[in-house]
Structures are given as structure tokens and as C-alpha cells.
Amino acid sequence: MFEVTPIHTNFSAHTEILGKSIEKAQNEQKQDLALEKLEHLFNFMIISEMRKSVPEGGLFGGSSAEKMFQEFLDDALSAEMAKGRSLGIADLVEKQLRAGEIQNQLQATLEQPESQ
């Protein structure tokens, strides 16, 4: 009969490192999504305000259906602009967040008591 001897390996250190990297990646994905939504909202507000500057009238006369279609169109346009980060709002906010993180890490390092 064959006997199999299991190999005992401590995987806890590896899973801890892997868990931290997965958590970091998930946090970055959430942050990217939030930044994209922020830019989407900003773009939508800009496009909506720009549309208000255009005089109403024309062939269809500004019916409620036309206004709803324009709002959907503005939303789709602003979403596409946000995906490409065309205005750079998300990039600027991301830089500010990263600078704040670095500043917090530096402050935490400076506040740690020195070991002798």
C-alpha cells in the first residue's frame, strides 16, 4: 500500500499578503468608479447649463418628450466623456487624494516614537 505524507506549509503569510493586495486593488477600483461618477455628474451639469443657453423653438417647439430626449442624450454624452476623463476633473481629484494620503502617512511616521 502506498502512503501519502501531507506536506505542511504555512500559507498564512502568503494569504495575508495576497489579501492585502486584493483589498488594495478593490479599493482602487472603488475609487476609480467614484471618480468617474464625479466627473460624469460634473460633465452633465456643464452640458445641461450649456443647453439652457440655446434658445428654444425650432421644428418641434420644445415639447416635454424633446426635453426628456435631450436629458437622456446629455446623460449619455457626459457618461462617455467621463469614461475618457476628457475634462481631467477625476485626475485632479485623484492627485489631491493621493497628496493627502502621502501627507497623512508622513505625519503618522513623524508622530511615531523613536525606538532606541
ABEGO torsion letter per residue (X at the ends): XBBBBBBBBBAAAAAAAAAAAAAAAAAAAAAAAAAAAAAAAAAAAAAAAAAAABBBEEAAGGBAAAAAAAAAAAAAAAAAAAAAGAAGAAAAAAAAAAAAAAAAAAAAAAABBBBX
